[in-house]
Amino acid sequence: MAKLVMAAVTPHNPLLWRAMRDPMPDDLAAVRKNFSTIRDTIRELEVDVAVVVGTDHIRQFFFDNSPAFIIGKAESYHGTYENEVRTFGMDYAELQGHRELSDEISGRTVLPENIDFAVSYEWRLDHGFVIPLQYVIPDLDIPIVPIHVNAALPPMPSPRRFAALGDHLRDTIERWDSDARVALLTSGHMATDVGGPKQFAGSPDPVFDAEAVGWMRDGDLEAAIHGCRFDRIMAAGNITYQYVNAITALAAMNSAPADLAEATESRFASSPFFMWRAA
Amino acid sequence: MSKYMIDKFMHSVEMSNAGVEAYVADTAGFVDAWIAASGRTDVPTGDRIFTAEERDAFVARDYETLYRLGGHPYLLWHFTEAVYTQEFNDNFGWRDLVEKYRAAVAPHGVPDFIP
């Protein structure tokens, strides 16, 4: 059977792409170090395929058609958009898909009973997927299964549904008749505001950040679910809901305490770094 | 009022360089052409067009009003950034825009941005 060998949560802040360059600014050294730790772990554990849970930032999925959960079923994916190249200086990328694992996760003919996935056979992945992968799989040579969970356009899935996704991913991988070694990679934010009055002024809610690190460090799934209720998390910044992707990773790892749990400070809002190695 | 149409407009402009450049080059003409082509013909219901206030806000590139009216903050910031980046100079750059934007939207708190 396949094995879920690790899970990780990273930032996908696209402003890093221009800022985190040599000579490395002092305030970003810890961010780069944490990305490197996860990159090295992926190599050490000889990961064959990565399930990537992230958030489309209103690029492909707009209010005219906004799925709660959507899984990619393509053989390959284009990475990033013209507006992200313009705004963030990103580079276009090509990413390899993994159709067999996509079908295992979503079903090929009938959806699983616990998650109603939408599916996409043509999906251009935005910075929420591309930025983390370019840091932790820099050669983009490991195939991926992308899953978007709506954390941008209300109504969004509740935190408990993110946990259900994590449970489903673990159970599916463990039942998959394959010798593949699988990583679950997710990304998101700590307290972060974009387009509101708290943007680009450091962390808008250090209290939330401290609690949110603790949930992962302690493996406290129920506290995380409670702490991510909509009103509380939106008070921490209008795009903080993307933190909830971390709950998917925590649930997938059976609520184990994370081996790495940190909200790394820099000139930006703090960056989430959480990682688990399978027991 | 149609928050959905505000968001649809910002999204359609900001996603492409051609959209941003056309909007900046002839803002009023672009807005009125967009209303004629997109707001009225394919979506006939009355709540799916701009109000006069919304139309005027886009013509004036008035992000404060668009924020107050409930434009999605993430879309609004990137729309604003794309448009005003065209006008940066030695005396007004990205950080200046951030602070000007913050000062404009802060008095309005966090409007309900759900369409």
Contacts between the chains, C-beta under 8 A, distances in Angstrom:
chain1	res1	chain2	res2	distance
A	57	B	74	6.7
A	58	B	11	6.5
A	58	B	72	7.2
A	58	B	74	6.4
A	58	B	75	6.1
A	59	B	15	7.2
A	62	B	7	7.5
A	62	B	8	7.4
A	62	B	11	5.7
A	63	B	4	5.7
A	63	B	7	5.9
A	63	B	8	7.4
A	63	B	115	6.1
A	64	B	8	7.6
A	81	B	15	6.6
A	82	B	15	6.9
A	82	B	16	5.6
A	82	B	17	5.8
A	83	B	14	5.6
A	83	B	15	5.2
A	83	B	16	7.0
A	83	B	17	7.8
A	83	B	78	7.2
A	83	B	82	7.0
A	86	B	17	6.0
A	86	B	20	8.0
A	86	B	82	7.2
A	87	B	78	6.6
A	87	B	81	6.6
A	87	B	82	6.8
A	152	B	74	6.7
A	153	B	72	7.8
A	154	B	114	5.0
A	193	B	73	7.8
A	194	B	73	6.5
A	194	B	74	5.2
A	194	B	77	5.5
A	195	B	67	7.8
A	195	B	72	7.5
A	195	B	73	2.9
A	195	B	74	5.1
A	195	B	75	7.4
A	195	B	76	5.0
A	195	B	77	3.5
A	195	B	78	7.6
A	195	B	105	7.9
A	196	B	73	4.9
A	196	B	105	6.8
A	196	B	110	6.3
A	197	B	102	5.7
A	197	B	105	5.4
A	197	B	106	3.9
A	197	B	109	7.7
A	197	B	110	7.9
A	199	B	77	6.8
A	199	B	98	7.1
A	199	B	102	7.0
A	200	B	98	5.1
A	200	B	102	8.0
A	201	B	102	7.7
A	234	B	110	7.6
A	238	B	73	5.1
A	238	B	74	7.3
A	238	B	110	6.9
A	239	B	74	6.1
